[in-house]
Amino acid sequence: MTYFTIGDFILVIPMALAGALFVGALPCKTESRHNALRVLGAMIGVMCAVALVEGLPALV
């Protein structure tokens, strides 16, 4: 089992931001739903970043 280093977290913030911007751009009627979509997008982005960081060593 490998542990995260500080270099691995460089992908987490941009991926969370990209997810929040991408999913938060969906049209909705209420502001609370818009914020919930942003949070959901950020969590999806973080999960993709973690999967990418954990999967890259297996590909090499």
C-alpha positions in Angstrom: 0.0 0.0 0.0 1.4 3.4 -0.9 0.7 6.6 0.8 -0.1 10.0 -0.7 2.7 12.5 -1.0 2.3 16.2 -1.4 2.9 15.9 -5.1 -0.1 13.6 -5.5 -2.4 16.3 -4.1 -1.4 18.7 -6.8 -4.2 17.1 -9.0 -6.9 17.2 -6.4 -7.6 20.9 -6.2 -7.8 21.5 -10.0 -9.9 18.4 -10.5 -12.3 19.5 -7.8 -12.5 22.9 -9.3 -13.1 21.5 -12.8 -15.8 19.2 -11.5 -17.5 22.1 -9.6 -17.5 24.3 -12.6 -18.6 21.6 -15.0 -21.5 20.2 -13.0 -22.3 23.6 -11.5 -22.9 25.0 -15.0 -26.1 22.9 -15.3 -29.2 25.1 -15.3 -31.5 24.8 -12.2 -34.1 26.9 -10.6 -33.0 27.3 -7.0 -29.7 28.5 -5.6 -29.6 25.7 -3.1 -29.8 23.1 -5.9 -27.1 25.0 -7.8 -24.8 24.9 -4.7 -25.6 21.2 -4.2 -24.6 20.5 -7.9 -21.3 22.4 -7.3 -20.5 20.3 -4.2 -21.4 17.1 -6.1 -19.2 18.1 -9.0 -16.3 18.9 -6.7 -16.6 15.5 -5.0 -16.7 13.7 -8.4 -13.6 15.6 -9.4 -11.8 14.6 -6.2 -12.7 11.0 -6.7 -11.5 11.1 -10.3 -8.2 12.6 -9.1 -7.7 10.0 -6.4 -8.5 7.2 -8.9 -6.0 8.8 -11.4 -3.2 9.1 -8.8 -3.8 5.6 -7.5 -4.1 4.1 -11.0 -1.0 5.6 -12.6 1.5 3.5 -10.8 -0.3 0.3 -12.0 0.0 1.4 -15.6 3.7 2.0 -15.4 
